[in-house]
Amino acid sequence: MAVISVRFNSKEEKILKTLKNYYNCDSSNLIKRTLLDLYEEIKDREIIEQFEIREKSSKSGFVKFEDIID
């Protein structure tokens, strides 16, 4: 397991303290949680970009509700 040292200025330290209190966790868990959220955001964007590329290359369209239930 890696140990990483992070330096915060006073404003960042205040934000960290607020988030720790709000989420009721320690600094390490808060930073890990944030990293995972940011990584998930990147993966979501990649999936959306791939979807948009597929959509542009094919002729997709909308289906009427009546056509679905018939």
C-alpha positions as CSV (number, residue, x, y, z in Angstrom):
1,M,0.0,0.0,0.0
2,A,1.4,3.4,-1.0
3,V,1.6,6.3,1.5
4,I,1.1,9.7,-0.1
5,S,1.6,13.0,1.6
6,V,-0.7,15.8,0.6
7,R,-0.2,19.5,1.6
8,F,-3.2,21.7,2.0
9,N,-3.4,25.5,2.4
10,S,-5.6,26.9,5.2
11,K,-8.6,27.2,2.9
12,E,-8.3,23.7,1.6
13,E,-7.8,22.4,5.1
14,K,-11.0,24.1,6.2
15,I,-12.9,22.5,3.2
16,L,-11.4,19.1,4.1
17,K,-12.6,19.5,7.7
18,T,-16.1,20.5,6.6
19,L,-16.3,17.5,4.3
20,K,-15.0,15.1,6.9
21,N,-17.6,16.3,9.4
22,Y,-20.4,16.2,6.8
23,Y,-19.6,12.7,5.5
24,N,-18.5,11.5,9.0
25,C,-15.2,10.0,7.7
26,D,-11.5,10.5,8.1
27,S,-9.2,12.3,5.6
28,S,-8.0,9.1,4.0
29,N,-11.5,7.7,3.3
30,L,-12.7,11.1,2.0
31,I,-9.8,11.3,-0.5
32,K,-10.3,7.7,-1.6
33,R,-14.0,8.3,-2.1
34,T,-13.3,11.5,-4.1
35,L,-10.7,9.7,-6.3
36,L,-13.3,7.0,-7.1
37,D,-15.9,9.6,-7.9
38,L,-13.6,11.4,-10.3
39,Y,-12.5,8.1,-11.9
40,E,-16.2,7.1,-12.3
41,E,-16.8,10.5,-14.0
42,I,-14.1,9.8,-16.6
43,K,-15.4,6.3,-17.3
44,D,-19.0,7.7,-17.7
45,R,-17.8,10.3,-20.2
46,E,-15.9,7.6,-22.2
47,I,-19.1,5.5,-22.4
48,I,-21.1,8.5,-23.5
49,E,-18.6,9.5,-26.1
50,Q,-18.6,5.9,-27.5
51,F,-22.4,6.0,-27.6
52,E,-22.5,9.3,-29.4
53,I,-20.0,8.0,-32.0
54,R,-22.2,5.0,-32.6
55,E,-25.3,7.2,-32.8
56,K,-23.8,9.4,-35.4
57,S,-22.7,6.5,-37.5
58,S,-26.1,4.8,-37.6
59,K,-29.6,5.9,-38.4
60,S,-31.3,5.8,-35.0
61,G,-34.6,7.5,-34.2
62,F,-37.5,7.7,-31.9
63,V,-40.2,5.1,-31.6
64,K,-43.8,6.2,-30.9
65,F,-45.4,4.8,-27.8
66,E,-48.3,3.4,-29.9
67,D,-45.8,1.4,-32.0
68,I,-44.4,-0.2,-28.9
69,I,-47.7,-1.4,-27.5
70,D,-49.1,-2.7,-30.8
